[in-house]
Amino acid sequence: MASISASNNTSALRTVLSLPVIVASLGYFVDVYDLLLFNIVRVPSLRELGLSEAEISAIGAKIYNWQQAGLLIGGFFWGIWGDKMGRRSVLFGSILMYSLANIVCGFTNNVEVYSMLRFIAGLGLAGELGAGITLIAEILPKHLRGYGASVVASVGLAGAIAAFFAVKLTDWRTAYFIGGGMGLVLLVLRFNVLESFLFEKAIESKVKAVHWWTIFTKREKLIRYLRCMGIALPTYLVIGIYATFGNEFAKALGVPGDIQAGSCVLYTYIGIVTGDFFSGFLSQWLRSRRSAILIMLLMTLAGVVVLLYGGINSATTLYICYGWLGFSIGYIAMFLTTTAEQFGTNLRATVTTSVANNVRATTLLTLPVFQFLKPDWGVLQAGASVGIVCFILALLSLWKMEETYGKDLDYVEQ
């Protein structure tokens, strides 16, 4: 019996660590690396281009918004493409687009060209994670999908850490070359990745096409879609506000020393890498996506309360708190796997890819609110107010969401 069990475990491990999962993991690694790279090199790159400190702030924000616009548009573009032409084609097209854009970024000497390149990079980056998660959700057996999500997330999010050290050890132009080069190498590996069987079956069966906009015109689909976004709101609340403005929160708390926002983001991402690995195994152990996400949400809420009202008074405690927050929001791949499981094959890529990027872009709403409240309410109260809204929406979204653990994905939307 022991030998049979060991054999089954070995077989399951080989299935989870199959080529599509490995390639999706490495793709997400490059995706996160390139996605965060501009945030890290924004100041040194714009300073080298001759901008003043005031211009760096204003123009840097504008370039970042161009990248975010690319993500929003690309999320729908690549999602629709994936449901029409296949998940594999998205993995090829998206990585080629953002790899070439990043390489050219390393040569730029013009702010306008820089903005255009970040928009193109955003378009390309939008397709990576959603297509990868959709592909492995359809390829892996239903009882192993949670493990696949853990592998993709834990490997992929390490790209953030790699980006920090790439910039620290080289210069900003070289860091762009590294990101683009990694993408082109990965492109070669993807030639051996097979298309999703469920997608090919749907095409061969001549399944009637469902227009992507029915997600927003059909009430039942729209509610499902909004729930998938809602459960993830705390993830980019932590990344986009609490960690990105960690220096401001540290100052408001009276933490001594020169606390850098970059360090807060780094510790947050270290936590995310381990948390995303943990959440997949947690959902498998509980045999429930909803229960695993609820536990992670409550852990995140506890971390936010400690950050804002726990009396943190040292840099060490602050960084530990950010590590905890990162760990607790480490259900990014899990919520996307859940999203993929909520919709049929003929809308699955559109929904998963667009939700991934819409959640990233929620900072375009939460950040202005935070900045608006900050002058009158202070950093801590402004952060708490935005957090209350995000957590209420997340818990309400999870409340009546369908449990999809072990769900058969061989179905289509009508």
C-alpha positions in Angstrom: 0.0 0.0 0.0 2.8 2.4 0.9 4.5 1.8 -2.5 1.2 2.4 -4.3 0.7 5.7 -2.4 4.3 6.8 -3.2 3.7 5.9 -6.8 0.5 8.0 -6.9 2.3 10.9 -5.2 5.1 10.7 -7.8 2.6 10.6 -10.6 0.7 13.6 -9.2 4.0 15.6 -8.8 5.0 14.9 -12.4 1.6 16.0 -13.6 1.8 19.3 -11.6 5.3 20.0 -12.8 4.5 19.3 -16.4 5.8 21.6 -19.2 2.7 23.8 -19.4 2.9 24.6 -15.7 6.6 25.2 -15.7 6.3 27.5 -18.8 3.4 29.3 -17.3 5.3 29.8 -14.1 8.4 31.2 -15.9 6.1 33.4 -17.9 4.5 34.9 -14.8 8.1 35.4 -13.4 9.0 37.5 -16.4 5.6 39.2 -16.3 6.0 40.4 -12.7 9.6 41.3 -13.3 8.7 43.6 -16.2 5.5 44.9 -14.7 7.3 46.3 -11.6 10.4 47.3 -13.4 9.2 50.8 -14.4 8.2 51.5 -10.8 11.7 50.6 -9.6 13.6 52.5 -12.3 11.2 55.4 -12.7 13.3 57.9 -10.9 16.8 57.0 -12.1 15.7 56.5 -15.7 13.8 59.9 -15.9 16.6 61.7 -14.1 19.1 60.4 -16.7 16.7 61.7 -19.4 17.2 65.2 -18.0 14.0 65.7 -16.0 13.8 67.8 -12.9 12.5 66.3 -9.6 9.1 68.0 -10.2 9.0 66.6 -13.7 10.0 63.2 -12.6 6.9 63.0 -10.3 4.4 64.4 -12.8 5.7 62.7 -16.0 6.5 59.5 -14.2 2.9 59.2 -13.1 1.8 59.9 -16.6 4.0 57.2 -18.0 2.8 54.8 -15.4 -0.8 55.6 -16.3 0.0 54.7 -20.0 1.3 51.3 -18.8 -1.9 50.8 -16.8 -4.0 51.8 -19.8 -2.2 49.2 -21.8 -3.0 46.6 -19.1 -6.7 47.5 -19.1 -7.1 47.4 -22.9 -4.8 44.4 -23.3 -6.8 42.4 -20.7 -9.8 42.3 -22.9 -7.9 42.1 -26.2 -5.9 39.0 -25.2 -8.8 37.4 -23.4 -11.0 37.7 -26.4 -8.1 36.5 -28.6 -7.6 33.5 -26.3 -11.2 32.4 -26.6 -11.2 32.8 -30.4 -7.7 31.7 -31.4 -6.5 29.6 -28.4 -4.7 30.0 -25.1 -1.3 29.0 -26.6 -1.4 31.9 -29.2 -1.8 34.4 -26.4 1.2 33.1 -24.6 3.3 33.6 -27.8 1.9 37.0 -28.8 1.9 38.6 -25.4 5.4 37.7 -24.4 6.8 38.7 -27.8 5.2 42.1 -27.5 6.3 43.0 -24.0 9.8 41.5 -24.5 10.5 43.6 -27.5 9.0 46.7 -25.9 11.2 46.3 -22.8 14.4 45.8 -24.9 13.6 49.0 -26.8 13.0 50.8 -23.4 16.6 50.2 -22.7 17.6 52.3 -25.7 15.1 55.2 -25.2 16.2 58.8 -24.8 12.8 60.4 -25.3 10.0 60.8 -22.8 7.2 60.5 -25.4 8.8 57.3 -26.9 9.2 56.0 -23.3 5.4 56.5 -22.7 4.5 54.7 -25.9 6.8 51.8 -25.1 5.3 51.4 -21.6 1.8 51.4 -23.2 2.9 48.6 -25.6 4.6 46.7 -22.8 1.4 47.0 -20.7 -0.6 45.6 -23.7 1.7 42.6 -23.9 1.9 42.1 -20.1 -1.9 42.0 -19.9 -2.1 38.6 -21.6 0.5 36.6 -19.7 -1.1 35.6 -16.3 -4.7 35.1 -17.4 -3.8 32.9 -20.4 -1.3 30.9 -18.3 -3.8 30.2 -15.5 -6.6 29.4 -18.0 -4.3 26.9 -19.8 -3.2 25.0 -16.7 -6.8 25.0 -15.3 -7.9 23.3 -18.4 -4.9 20.9 -18.7 -4.5 19.7 -15.2 -6.8 17.2 -13.6 -9.5 18.9 -11.5 -8.1 17.5 -8.2 -4.6 19.1 -8.9 -5.5 22.5 -10.2 -4.8 24.2 -6.8 -1.3 22.8 -6.7 -0.7 24.1 -10.2 -1.8 27.6 -9.2 0.6 27.4 -6.2 3.6 26.6 -8.5 2.8 29.3 -11.0 2.3 31.9 -8.3 5.3 31.1 -6.1 7.7 31.0 -9.1 6.1 33.9 -10.8 6.0 36.4 -8.0 9.7 35.8 -7.4 10.1 38.0 -10.5 9.4 41.0 -8.3 12.4 40.1 -6.1 14.5 39.5 -9.2 13.6 43.0 -10.5 14.7 44.7 -7.3 18.1 43.0 -7.4 18.6 43.4 -11.1 18.3 47.2 -10.7 20.5 47.1 -7.6 23.3 45.2 -9.3 23.1 46.8 -12.8 21.7 50.0 -14.2 18.1 50.7 -15.4 18.9 50.1 -19.1 20.5 46.7 -18.5 17.6 45.8 -16.3 15.3 46.3 -19.2 17.5 44.3 -21.5 17.5 41.4 -18.9 13.7 41.4 -18.8 13.3 41.4 -22.6 16.0 38.8 -23.0 14.3 36.4 -20.5 11.1 36.8 -22.4 12.6 35.9 -25.7 14.3 32.8 -24.2 11.0 31.7 -22.7 9.3 32.2 -26.1 11.5 29.4 -27.5 10.4 27.1 -24.7 6.8 27.7 -25.6 7.0 26.0 -28.9 6.6 22.7 -27.1 3.5 23.7 -25.2 0.3 22.1 -26.4 -3.0 23.8 -26.8 -5.8 23.2 -24.2 -7.8 20.0 -25.0 -11.0 21.7 -23.8 -10.5 24.6 -26.2 -9.8 22.3 -29.1 -12.8 20.2 -28.3 -15.0 23.3 -28.2 -13.7 24.4 -31.6 -14.1 21.0 -33.1 -17.7 20.8 -31.7 -18.4 24.1 -33.4 -19.7 25.6 -30.1 -21.7 28.7 -30.8 -19.7 31.8 -30.1 -20.7 34.0 -27.1 -20.0 37.6 -27.5 -17.6 38.9 -24.8 -19.9 41.9 -24.0 -22.6 39.5 -22.7 -20.5 39.5 -19.5 -21.8 43.0 -18.9 -25.2 42.8 -20.5 -26.4 39.5 -18.8 -27.1 40.1 -15.1 -26.1 36.6 -13.9 -22.7 36.7 -15.8 -22.0 40.3 -14.6 -22.6 39.3 -10.9 -20.2 36.3 -11.3 -17.6 38.6 -13.0 -17.8 41.3 -10.3 -17.5 38.7 -7.5 -14.3 37.4 -9.1 -12.9 41.0 -9.0 -14.3 41.7 -5.6 -12.6 38.9 -3.7 -9.2 40.2 -4.9 -9.6 43.9 -4.0 -7.4 43.6 -0.8 -4.5 42.2 -2.8 -3.8 45.4 -4.7 -5.0 47.6 -1.8 -1.9 46.2 0.1 0.4 46.4 -2.9 -0.7 49.7 -4.4 -1.3 51.7 -1.2 0.0 50.1 2.0 3.3 48.9 0.6 3.9 51.4 -2.1 3.5 54.3 0.4 5.1 52.4 3.2 7.4 55.3 3.9 4.4 57.6 4.6 2.8 55.0 6.9 6.0 54.6 8.7 6.3 58.4 9.3 2.7 58.6 10.5 3.4 55.7 12.9 6.5 57.5 14.2 8.8 54.6 13.2 12.4 55.9 13.5 15.0 55.7 10.7 14.8 56.2 7.0 12.1 53.8 5.9 12.2 53.3 2.1 9.0 52.4 0.2 11.0 50.1 -2.0 11.9 48.0 1.1 8.3 47.8 2.1 7.3 46.5 -1.3 10.2 44.0 -1.3 9.2 42.4 2.0 5.6 42.4 0.8 6.5 40.4 -2.3 8.7 38.0 -0.3 5.6 37.3 1.7 3.4 36.9 -1.4 5.8 34.3 -2.9 5.4 32.1 0.2 1.7 32.9 0.7 0.7 32.0 -2.9 2.4 28.7 -2.5 0.6 28.1 0.8 -2.9 29.1 -0.4 -2.9 26.5 -3.2 -2.1 23.7 -0.8 -4.6 25.1 1.8 -7.4 25.0 -0.8 -6.5 21.4 -1.7 -6.4 20.4 2.0 -9.7 22.1 2.8 -11.1 20.9 -0.6 -12.6 24.4 -0.9 -11.5 27.5 -2.8 -13.9 29.7 -0.8 -12.7 28.6 2.6 -9.1 29.1 1.6 -9.7 32.6 0.3 -11.8 33.5 3.4 -8.9 32.5 5.7 -6.4 34.5 3.6 -8.8 37.5 3.6 -9.2 37.4 7.4 -5.4 37.1 7.8 -5.0 40.2 5.6 -7.5 42.1 7.6 -5.7 41.2 10.8 -2.4 42.4 9.3 -4.0 45.7 8.2 -5.3 46.3 11.7 -1.9 45.7 13.2 -0.2 48.0 10.6 -2.6 50.9 11.3 -3.4 50.5 15.0 -0.9 48.0 16.4 1.5 50.6 17.7 4.4 49.6 15.5 7.5 51.5 16.6 10.5 49.9 14.9 11.6 49.2 11.3 12.0 45.5 12.1 8.4 45.1 13.3 7.2 47.2 10.3 8.9 44.9 7.8 7.6 41.8 9.6 4.1 43.3 9.2 4.6 43.8 5.5 5.9 40.3 5.2 2.7 39.1 6.9 0.5 41.2 4.7 2.3 39.9 1.6 1.8 36.3 2.8 -1.9 36.8 3.6 -2.7 38.4 0.1 -0.9 35.4 -1.4 -4.0 34.1 -3.0 -3.5 35.9 -6.3 -3.2 32.8 -8.5 -5.9 31.1 -6.4 -8.5 33.8 -7.1 -7.6 33.6 -10.8 -8.0 29.8 -10.8 -11.4 30.3 -9.1 -12.2 32.9 -11.8 -11.3 30.4 -14.5 -13.5 27.8 -12.9 -16.5 30.2 -12.7 -17.0 30.4 -16.5 -17.3 28.1 -19.5 -14.6 27.3 -22.1 -15.9 29.9 -24.6 -15.6 32.8 -22.2 -13.0 31.5 -19.8 -9.9 33.3 -21.2 -11.7 36.6 -21.7 -12.9 36.6 -18.1 -9.7 35.4 -16.4 -7.4 37.7 -18.4 -9.5 40.8 -18.0 -10.2 40.2 -14.3 -6.5 39.8 -13.7 -5.8 43.2 -15.2 -8.9 45.0 -13.9 -7.8 44.1 -10.3 -4.3 45.4 -11.0 -6.0 48.6 -12.2 -8.2 49.1 -9.1 -5.4 51.3 -7.7 -6.6 53.9 -10.3 -9.7 54.2 -8.1 -8.4 53.5 -4.6 -5.2 55.6 -4.9 -7.0 58.9 -5.8 -9.4 58.4 -2.9 -6.5 57.7 -0.5 -4.7 60.9 -1.8 -7.9 62.9 -1.5 -8.6 61.9 2.1 -5.0 62.1 3.3 -4.7 65.9 3.8 -7.7 66.2 6.1 -7.8 62.7 7.7 -4.1 61.8 7.8 -2.3 58.8 6.3 -3.6 56.2 8.8 -7.2 57.2 8.8 -7.3 57.6 5.0 -5.7 54.1 4.6 -8.2 52.6 7.0 -11.2 54.2 5.2 -10.2 52.8 1.8 -9.4 49.5 3.4 -12.9 49.2 5.1 -14.6 49.6 1.7 -12.3 47.1 0.0 -12.7 44.4 2.7 -16.5 44.8 2.8 -16.7 44.3 -0.9 -14.4 41.4 -0.8 -16.3 39.5 1.9 -19.7 40.3 0.2 -18.3 39.0 -3.1 -17.1 35.7 -1.4 -20.3 35.2 0.5 -22.5 33.6 -2.2 -19.8 32.7 -4.7 -20.0 29.2 -6.1 -17.6 26.7 -4.7 -15.5 25.4 -7.6 -13.1 23.0 -6.0 -13.1 19.9 -8.2 -15.5 21.4 -10.7 -15.5 19.9 -14.2 -14.5 22.6 -16.7 -15.8 20.8 -19.8 -18.8 23.1 -20.4 -19.6 26.3 -22.3 -21.6 29.4 -21.7 -24.9 29.9 -23.4 
